Amino acid sequence: MAASLLRTSTRSALRAGASAAPRAAGVAGTTFCRGKATLPDLQYDFGALEPSISGKIMELHYKNHHQTYVNNYNASVEKLQEAQHKGDIAAQIALKPAINFNGGGHLNHSLFWENLAPKSAGGGEPPSGALSKAVNDSFGSVEQFQSLMNAALAGIQGSGWAWLVKDKQTGGLAIKTYAVWTMTLTSYRTRTPLSASSSPCWVLMRGSMPTTCNTRTARPSTSRPSGTWLTGRPWRSVSLREQRDDPGERRGFRAFFASALRPKKSRQVLRKGGFSTSTPDLRPSTSSSSVYTAPGARYPDDDVPPMPSLAPLEAHRAKYRAINAGKDTQLGETRDPTAMLHALGVQELEHDPNAPYDVHDHRPPGESDIASLSADLWQHIADELNPADRASLIFASKTLLSRLGPGAWWALDEPDNIPYKGDFLASQDRHYPHHLLCFPCGVFHRRTQEGAERLQPAGTVNPLFDCPNARNSALPSPRHRITHGRVLYFAFVQLSIRAHRFGPRYGIPAETLSRRWRRDGWWHNTRYYIHRNHLLMRVVSSTFAEPGLTPSAQRMLLYSREDYWPYFSACAHWRDGELMNVCKCALGHIPQPRATAGLQGLEHRAKDKYHGRTHNPNALTTLCGRCRPMRRCPECPSEYLVEVKLTEDRSDPRALRFRQAIVVTRWCDLGDGTSPHTSPEWSACNGENADQPFDSFAKFSKRSIAGTFEAAFTDDTLPGQRMLSMNPKGKKLGEEGTGWY
């Protein structure tokens, strides 16, 4: 990191001076002075961008926020130089995150100031020439690009940057978002890819989702610099940067010398010699958006070899994966995607039976048959239906409306019939792509975060629409408890299913709901998949467990003292049955690790040889026939798998330690997202189906939700797993009778 930031040689200066405009040549060369970072000089006043950005915001962001990055970076570099002088490698590695964070923030903000300009200096002018054509080809129009960039910024959790980049291979433009500390200016300067997992691309423009600059001022509209497109973005500087960064478009005398003075690739990789403070060899980060560190740099102590980019075993695995990427793991045959695509045009595709909106009813109208029955008979039929079905009946034809009258529609507005009103309106979802049905109100509300809805923790205010009952505890929004402190609102189930059935503009992809987090010593991660218009969810929860836990220690490990639910994901029927007993049984199988101090290791080796056993110093866990099989809840579509795995403990980065961890995985079916009352799977998972019991074994038979879910993400055939009932005796004894706590 320091090597990239402190590179102020003559060659770098000449290379920076090869561009058309001295100011646009680069930010790094003008913001570092004699090895220390300094604030860049702004070419406009703080108030020049008003009314798009207030002068107070600009001054606070520049003098306080940006200056903090500069000060912290300089202090970290001084500590790094001191650690290098002492030969303290551990301290050098520990300082790398601070240098990455503050150095990346400094360079990102320096280019951010360059990307802003008042109207008098060309700010807000539309793009022209090749850049205009590239924007139109990639996004359709400048207005569409602006909306996509603002949507990308709004979707960032916390702070971060959104960048307009040019793909080196395809030549197209794209928008990328990364964390607040990510420094892509280093990638831009050294001609390296922006991300290791994506195509190489050049940075053209960036926007920010700020942190401390969002201070309240007298102008409410100036609290988000990400929306200052019309007067803040100088497309002219973007055009210059695009021409400068594309090697295929370099022309002229200066470009010739810039290319001639650029160091050779072999010289960059094989550079040897003396050690300097500008080329430390810090361990390269494994993140795809990490800061570039000069390869080939050495420690001052020649006894310490440089670290390779990949461990030998990991390099072998990467090579094996690349060779066998196109082979079927079961048959050993090479896949041919081209043959598959051509076969789609000749073979007859089977019609999807789960697409009801593609089926057209060509039967003749039955108005004469309906009119043949008297109005009294139709009234008796309607009396046997609930308010939602009664309203749907008169909505079916004009004859039924004339026979029964519109009274069933008016009855839906009564407070007691609000749930039925939501069930009736759920069938009209496809007609309202910009709205979302609110079941507590029974009304379609306009989506306020259209296309940028993100799942947040339970304590975070995250309104998807303006609802008058948002803070009404008597009318809570339907939700499902995932784990302690995390819930899944039914509105997100609606959005993912709507996007799958009707199109992207109706909601969000199911993949965007996936999250991973840590709380109360447990690690959790979720993943979602849509199968036959049903949303499937997988929750994996794990925590370290010591051997020989007492019953009270097991309770403290498994149960939350705040809501007296398990820390891991569980359905509403977890109190009845064997789920908690299975977890306690698995904890009882964790073995005591073998003592290897002194001569005890030789003693165990001799005993294993005497008894004919294979010597293995690592104690592995073997579960019994009670806790090893999977468990399925008989009253809802939920399946559980309890495992004990040997997991690396990364709490101490200086030690390599493995510990036993209990892992509880839950798969469940959350329904079709039409209504929380009419979806039997959603009601069963929440325990709200007392009037309509759900039999999961009759519903799924020998099929498993876990097998369906995992088969969607792998080509391998999953081994068969024994499936037992979570409540084989069918007893509902509750807390006291079962003794779960």
Long-range contacts (C-beta under 8 A, 24 or more apart in sequence): 1-96, 1-99, 1-100, 1-103, 1-282, 1-291, 1-292, 1-293, 2-77, 2-80, 2-99, 2-103, 2-277, 2-278, 2-279, 2-280, 3-278, 3-279, 3-280, 3-293, 3-294, 3-297, 4-186, 4-189, 4-190, 4-291, 4-292, 4-293, 4-294, 5-32, 5-37, 5-73, 5-77, 5-99, 5-103, 5-107, 5-186, 6-32, 6-35, 6-77, 6-277, 6-278, 7-278, 8-32, 8-35, 11-261, 11-262, 11-263, 14-257, 14-258, 14-261, 15-258, 15-261, 15-262, 17-254, 18-254, 18-255, 18-257, 18-258, 19-240, 19-244, 19-254, 20-240, 20-243, 20-244, 21-240, 23-114, 24-114, 24-237, 24-240, 24-241, 24-244, 26-189, 27-107, 27-110, 27-111, 27-114, 27-185, 28-107, 28-110, 28-185, 28-189, 31-106, 31-107, 31-110, 35-77, 35-277, 35-278, 36-74, 36-77, 37-70, 37-73, 37-74, 37-103, 37-106, 38-70, 39-66, 39-67, 39-70, 40-110, 40-113, 40-114, 42-113, 43-117, 43-121, 44-116, 44-117, 44-118, 44-121, 48-118, 48-120, 49-116, 49-118, 49-123, 49-228, 49-231, 49-232, 50-222, 51-219, 51-221, 51-222, 52-222, 52-228, 52-230, 52-231, 52-232, 53-116, 53-222, 53-225, 53-228, 53-232, 54-217, 54-218, 54-219, 54-222, 56-215, 56-217, 57-213, 57-215, 57-217, 57-222, 57-223, 57-225, 60-212, 60-213, 60-215, 61-109, 61-210, 61-212, 61-213, 61-225, 62-113, 64-212, 65-109, 65-210, 65-211, 65-212, 65-213, 66-105, 66-106, 66-109, 69-102, 69-103, 69-105, 69-106, 69-109, 70-102, 70-106, 72-98, 72-101, 72-102, 73-98, 73-99, 73-102, 73-103, 73-106, 76-102, 80-277, 80-280, 81-277, 84-275, 84-277, 84-280, 84-300, 87-299, 87-300, 87-301, 89-299, 89-304, 90-654, 92-280, 92-282, 93-282, 93-283, 96-282, 96-283, 96-285, 99-291, 100-181, 100-183, 100-285, 100-290, 100-291, 101-181, 103-183, 103-291, 104-181, 104-182, 104-183, 104-291, 105-180, 105-181, 105-183, 107-183, 107-185, 107-186, 108-161, 108-182, 108-183, 108-184, 108-185, 108-206, 108-208, 109-208, 110-185, 111-185, 111-203, 111-206, 112-206, 112-208, 114-237, 115-205, 115-206, 115-207, 115-232, 115-233, 115-234, 115-237, 115-238, 116-228, 116-232, 116-233, 116-234, 117-232, 117-233, 117-234, 117-237, 118-231, 119-231, 121-234, 122-234, 122-235, 122-236, 122-237, 123-231, 123-232, 123-233, 123-234, 124-229, 124-230, 124-231, 124-232, 124-233, 125-234, 125-235, 125-236, 126-235, 127-235, 127-238, 127-239, 128-235, 128-239, 129-239, 130-239, 130-242, 131-235, 131-238, 131-239, 131-242, 134-166, 134-171, 134-172, 134-173, 134-242, 135-173, 137-172, 138-172, 138-173, 138-174, 139-173, 145-175, 146-229, 148-175, 149-175, 149-207, 149-226, 149-229, 150-207, 150-226, 150-227, 150-229, 151-451, 151-452, 152-177, 153-177, 153-207, 153-208, 153-209, 153-226, 154-209, 154-226, 154-449, 154-452, 155-452, 155-454, 156-209, 157-454, 158-209, 158-211, 159-208, 159-209, 159-210, 159-211, 160-208, 160-209, 161-206, 161-207, 161-208, 161-209, 162-206, 162-207, 162-208, 162-209, 162-226, 163-194, 163-203, 163-204, 163-205, 163-206, 163-207, 164-203, 164-204, 164-205, 164-206, 164-238, 165-194, 165-201, 165-202, 165-203, 165-204, 166-201, 166-202, 166-204, 166-242, 166-245, 166-246, 167-199, 167-200, 167-201, 168-193, 168-199, 168-200, 168-201, 168-202, 169-199, 169-200, 170-199, 173-204, 174-201, 176-201, 178-289, 179-289, 180-211, 182-289, 182-290, 182-291, 183-291, 184-289, 186-291, 186-292, 187-292, 188-245, 190-292, 191-247, 192-292, 194-289, 195-288, 195-289, 196-288, 197-288, 198-288, 202-241, 202-242, 202-245, 202-246, 203-241, 203-245, 204-238, 204-241, 204-242, 204-245, 205-233, 205-238, 205-241, 268-294, 268-295, 268-296, 269-295, 269-296, 270-296, 271-296, 271-297, 272-296, 272-298, 275-299, 275-300, 281-306, 281-307, 283-307, 284-309, 328-715, 329-715, 329-716, 330-715, 330-716, 330-717, 354-532, 354-533, 355-501, 357-430, 357-501, 357-502, 365-397, 366-397, 367-397, 367-398, 367-399, 370-397, 370-399, 370-400, 370-403, 371-399, 373-403, 375-403, 375-404, 378-403, 378-404, 379-403, 379-404, 382-408, 386-420, 387-411, 387-412, 387-417, 387-420, 387-421, 387-424, 388-412, 388-420, 388-421, 388-423, 388-424, 391-420, 391-424, 392-424, 392-427, 412-442, 418-442, 419-677, 422-675, 422-677, 423-675, 423-677, 423-678, 426-674, 426-675, 426-678, 427-674, 429-494, 429-498, 429-502, 429-506, 429-674, 430-498, 430-501, 430-502, 430-506, 433-498, 433-502, 433-503, 433-505, 433-506, 434-505, 435-465, 436-464, 436-465, 436-491, 436-494, 436-495, 437-494, 438-465, 438-467, 438-469, 438-477, 439-477, 439-478, 439-490, 439-675, 439-676, 439-677, 440-467, 440-469, 440-472, 440-475, 440-476, 440-477, 441-467, 441-468, 441-469, 441-475, 451-505, 451-508, 453-492, 453-495, 453-507, 453-508, 454-512, 455-488, 455-492, 455-512, 455-513, 455-515, 457-485, 457-486, 457-517, 458-485, 458-486, 458-487, 459-485, 464-491, 464-495, 478-676, 478-682, 478-686, 480-670, 480-682, 480-685, 480-686, 481-565, 481-569, 482-524, 482-526, 482-537, 482-539, 482-569, 483-519, 483-522, 483-524, 483-539, 483-541, 483-567, 483-568, 483-569, 484-519, 484-520, 484-560, 484-562, 484-563, 484-565, 484-567, 485-519, 486-515, 486-517, 486-524, 488-513, 488-537, 488-670, 490-673, 490-676, 490-682, 493-535, 493-670, 493-671, 493-673, 493-682, 494-673, 496-528, 496-530, 496-535, 496-673, 497-530, 497-533, 497-535, 497-672, 497-673, 497-674, 498-673, 500-530, 500-533, 501-533, 510-535, 520-560, 520-567, 521-567, 522-567, 522-568, 524-568, 524-569, 529-709, 529-712, 529-713, 531-708, 531-709, 531-712, 533-672, 533-673, 534-669, 534-670, 534-671, 534-672, 534-681, 535-669, 535-670, 535-671, 535-672, 535-673, 536-667, 536-668, 536-669, 536-670, 536-705, 536-708, 536-709, 537-666, 537-667, 537-668, 537-670, 538-665, 538-666, 538-667, 538-706, 538-709, 539-568, 539-569, 539-665, 539-666, 540-663, 540-664, 540-665, 541-567, 541-568, 541-569, 541-663, 541-664, 541-665, 541-666, 542-645, 542-647, 542-661, 542-662, 542-663, 542-664, 543-567, 543-661, 543-662, 544-647, 544-649, 544-659, 544-660, 544-661, 545-587, 545-590, 545-644, 545-660, 545-661, 545-662, 546-590, 546-660, 547-590, 547-591, 547-592, 547-593, 547-660, 548-590, 548-592, 549-587, 549-588, 549-590, 551-584, 554-584, 554-587, 555-741, 557-587, 557-662, 558-583, 558-584, 559-741, 564-741, 566-664, 568-664, 568-666, 569-664, 569-666, 570-638, 570-640, 570-666, 571-633, 571-636, 571-638, 571-666, 571-668, 571-685, 571-687, 572-636, 572-685, 572-686, 572-687, 573-633, 573-635, 573-636, 573-687, 573-726, 573-727, 574-740, 575-734, 575-735, 575-738, 575-740, 576-727, 576-731, 576-732, 576-733, 576-734, 576-738, 577-631, 577-633, 577-725, 577-726, 577-727, 577-728, 577-738, 578-626, 578-631, 578-726, 578-727, 578-728, 579-631, 579-640, 579-726, 580-740, 581-740, 582-626, 582-627, 582-631, 582-640, 582-642, 583-627, 583-642, 583-662, 583-664, 585-623, 585-624, 585-626, 585-627, 586-623, 586-627, 586-642, 586-643, 586-644, 586-662, 587-644, 587-662, 589-621, 589-622, 589-623, 589-624, 589-627, 589-644, 590-621, 590-644, 590-660, 591-619, 591-620, 591-621, 592-619, 593-618, 593-619, 594-619, 618-646, 618-658, 620-646, 621-645, 621-646, 621-660, 628-722, 629-721, 629-722, 629-723, 629-724, 630-704, 630-706, 630-721, 630-722, 630-723, 630-724, 631-723, 631-724, 631-725, 631-726, 632-696, 632-697, 632-700, 632-704, 632-723, 632-724, 632-725, 632-726, 633-696, 633-726, 633-727, 634-695, 634-696, 634-697, 634-725, 634-726, 634-727, 634-730, 635-684, 635-687, 635-693, 635-694, 635-695, 635-696, 635-727, 636-668, 636-681, 636-684, 636-685, 636-687, 636-694, 636-696, 637-668, 637-669, 637-681, 637-684, 637-685, 637-694, 637-696, 637-699, 637-700, 637-705, 638-666, 638-667, 638-668, 638-685, 638-696, 638-705, 639-666, 639-667, 639-668, 639-704, 639-705, 639-706, 639-723, 640-664, 640-665, 640-666, 640-726, 641-665, 641-706, 641-721, 665-706, 667-704, 667-705, 667-706, 667-709, 668-705, 669-705, 697-725
